[in-house]
Amino acid sequence: MSTPEEAYSGKKLDLSHLRIFGANIYMHVMKDARKKLELTVEVGIFVGYTDTPHNYYAYFPNSDKTIVRRHIKFQEEKAMKCLLERELHLHADEELLVPKDDL
């Protein structure tokens, strides 16, 4: 069980940069880019990858912009929890749709 790249090159791929789509992200706002009482962190949503490794597309709803950022913190636990809850809910709905055999 390996990927085609691993079978061809014989090396294990580095997949540490892969993240969950839709996860909340936090980006530090530099001192010179903010005023005295403004927030030091901007909250966004992870929406994709760039061609350069470890650079990510982040959507920031407050400014309504999609920006490429490198140094961001991911909150993947919350995104994973939401995905699992949604999947469990979908399976429960599917069970309700299955017709019961009449006895």
Phi, psi and omega in degrees: 000101176209166177281162177301323179296318178295320180294323182285311186270337183080005180251145176284134181284148175269110181248023184290342181273355180286135183229169180275125178296138179087000180289146175291142177231157179232128181240131178287133176263122183296155183301319183285349180261003181223161178270179190302315186255013178279160181296149180267352182230139175248133183262134179218190181232133178286125182237350178172184182247157172256177177290333179276129180299146176068014169251139186229151171272130180232133176260129179247104185297328181297321180259355179057043181230150171251124188231148174272126180226152180251310185264090179225156177254136182258144173246074186281335182299317180294319179295319179294319179298317179296319179296317179295319178296319179296319179294318178297321179295319179295319178295322178295320178294322179296322179295327178290331183277344181287125181292140178274143177286134178280134179262000000 
